Amino acid sequence: MMGALACAIAPAAHAQASREPIRLAADAGVVTPVDRWQIQDSAKAQQGGADISLPGYSTKEWYPVSGHATVMAGLLENDAFKHDVFYSDNLRAVQVPEASGNLFVTPWWYRTEFTLPKAPAGRHTLLRTNGMIASADVWVNGHQVADHADLAGAYPVHEFDVTRWLHADTNVLAMRVYPGDPRMSLSMGWVDWNPTPPDNNMGPWRGVDIVQTGPVQLSFPHVLSTLSLPDLSRAALTVKVTAKNLDTAAHDATISGTVAGVAVQQTVHLAPGQTQVVSFSPSTTPGLALDHPNIWWPIGMGDHPLYPLELTAAVDGATSDKTEATFGIRSASSKLTKQGYRQFFINGRPLLIRGGGWAPDMFLRDDPARMEAEFSYIANLGLNTIRSEGKLENQRFYDLADRHGILILAGWECCDKWESAAKTGGAPWTDADMKVAKDSMASEARLLRNHPSVIGFFIGSDNAPPPAIARMYADTLREEDWQLPVISAAVPQATAEAGPSGMKMAGPYDWIPPSYWYADKLGGAFGFDSEVSAGADIPRMEDLTRMLSPQEQEALWKYPQARQFHASADWSTFAVLTPFDDALAHRYGAPTSLADYVAKAQLDNYDNVRAQFEAFNARMDAAKPATGVIYWMLNNAWPSLHWHLYDYYMNPAGAYFGAKKANEPVHIQYSYDTRDIVLVNHTLEDVRGLKAHVRVRNLDGDVRFDKQLQDIDLGGNRTRTVARLPVIAGLSTAYFVELDLTGADGTPVSRNVYWLSTRPDVLDWANSNWYLTPLTQYADLTALRSLPVATSDIHATTRHEGHDEVTTVTLSVPAASKAVALFQHVSIHRGAHGDLALPIRWTDNDVTLWPGESITLTARYAMQGTAEPVVEVSGWNVPARTVPAAVTQDTVH
């Protein structure tokens, strides 16, 4: 099977028939996305653009693809490969030019047809490209519109007035898209995240639009808001929009509309070809000084209201163009702490940035439903931030962030052309590179500046840009009315324009123990860590079997030195999981099977991810504060064994639920360094009358320490230490700390269980490197293997809520059970032998209960089909069981 992909490109005859032309509306102010193309390799379609862009050209052997498809994505849409390129190392055959027939070393053609109704005088039609990898020549109806020297770069937005070449009825647009190399062009590179996409993401990945407007076009609407601090009682809005006269005659244009419900209007005179920025402010429109505005807050701190902006340009009484946007009113700022680390403030309130690094699909496939589901996961995880290191997303991504209250830290990427000029020996940028970079910065600023979710931009990643480039970025941002923090790099470097970054990037990226995070050095919980984690995150068994071959599965648990294609790029340090595997064997015992390996990995991932976020929690208001942590990474571009809080299949596992536990709004946690019991409140509301119950249990369940605390008050956005565990004699080598926090009325608030060792992990700090710190001694948790089989009772029901199913699962461990039921995982199948219900959002999971205890969990997932849900429960020492989750009658519409 592994080599069978070598000649796997499907015959062109398998391509679908040509689709109908795109039909454009007759109205001005309409933007029509190109939602379908036909593509073909220029090695096969050898005619020039003047011929290919004419009606009647035969595309019989071309591939029909969607509007945002890269070449590789388009071939996948056409089932052009014999085997799943995400399974095992099948992708290798597509990556090797000799094997794939040099598919991706020549340009590819993109062609589409559209019909244009007869337009009135003064109507203009523009072609808008929203980013091209790597570059493209463009033709319309036999006429060349743009050359690849001018239309280049993943991010610049370009517009071309193609009115003179169009006619009523059918028109043809053709693009010759050139291959890219992220080391040579300002496109996208994937470093060690995953294998390199065989086509280097060649194509119009952000899409192409056909824009219809009258003689005066409106572009780039945005709203600047100044919020009164700290009372938040007033906001002054300044509205700007760019008006451009596309005609050869002068025009008076009346710009009118509403902003946050306030009417605005202004008439401007535009000379032929003139561009003017039209502004409205409280001085021209007093209503733009808002009393008691609706304030946008990040998730967990308040609501996320958005305001509408709608503007119209009228010429001679007729509508010429329309534009709209949404915006939020909030203040976002940052400053450096005494220790020199960046601290962010929203609406004048400091907050701990808790986030993950974003990865789009490896082939940049545009999937709105998946993106929506990913944001629901981020909210469910309790995170408040996404960091984008390059691979910057489309408008929908930022709209979702606004709606969910998820903060965005965007920026350029490392380790390719974007950073080459900053590296020793890196190729200096040409004038053409500088132009693409400037156009990229301007386009991204215009895309991001209206979104209240966006709170800053990294102009460098692993290196700050050199002075000339840094100055160009700063000047461009200033020209585009950028009001947010500009950060020199994700490392502790500075630029003259942006100053010190206030960041650290000290590792680790590979396995370290939970106690590491409480250290006062390297990646420990202080300052702002821009990317950091303990490396490997092992998916659950059902996902491993659909991404790894049987041989790879065997190697995963038997051979720690084996290179795994699904761990990282072939050349990478992280293509082997040796540090993780060695730690797993030392701490939990050598794995005896793949199932045993996966079970131990889930315990480890949960424990380590929870500790990372909890350590930063504990220090968020300390004298040497922790101000931010970005887990590396949030998600994966393809199925991976490394760096994710949820895997490519969106099947939540140990890492997910460890992060979710640590990021509860109000949380109780244990400190590995001091043995303190700490309460954390990430909300802005004070909480009063809390009750905490702390127990330390031996492996057999014997309680060796028991303390109850009453009437605890916890301030908003604060931490509080409520107890310190004493040194306890007579503990088993592996023991448990069980923490329960309830409200004044006894309502559960937070429950947290730790499995600990009397033998500590000992870190060898002197021999640390950029990606890990070795150990001289591992904790001993092997006694967990001796736990007797535990009993768990399951009761489950399901109700319908709109388009969702909501399943409630109560787990109870009878008092007669022989042992603790450790790390019970609950999953839901669609029918007795059906697929897992994914994506799914749980209130909690991977839970531990002692005899006599119970817990109720709730899951929400999309309704699909009529099969009755089936709940499966398994655990460390709990045999797998399934029970039906019958649908009750209390359906909510």
PyMOL commands that set and color helices and strands:
alter all, ss='L'
color gray80, all
select helices_A, chain A and resi 4-7+12-14+49-52+71-77+91-95+163-165+286-288+368-381+395-404+417-420+431-448+467-479+514-518+541-547+550-558+573-575+578-588+594-618+654-662+765-767+782-786
alter helices_A, ss='H'
color red, helices_A
select strands_A, chain A and resi 22-23+30-33+36-41+63-66+108-116+124-129+132-140+143-146+152-153+158-161+169-178+208-213+216-227+234-245+251-259+262-270+275-280+289-291+307-315+318-327+332-336+342-346+349-350+353-357+385-389+407-411+454-458+486-487+494-495+499-500+527-532+626-631+666-670+676-681+687-697+703-714+718-724+734-742+748-757+762-763+775-777+793-801+804-812+821-830+840-842+847-849+854-862+869-874+881-884+886-887
alter strands_A, ss='S'
color yellow, strands_A
deselect
rebuild
show_as cartoon
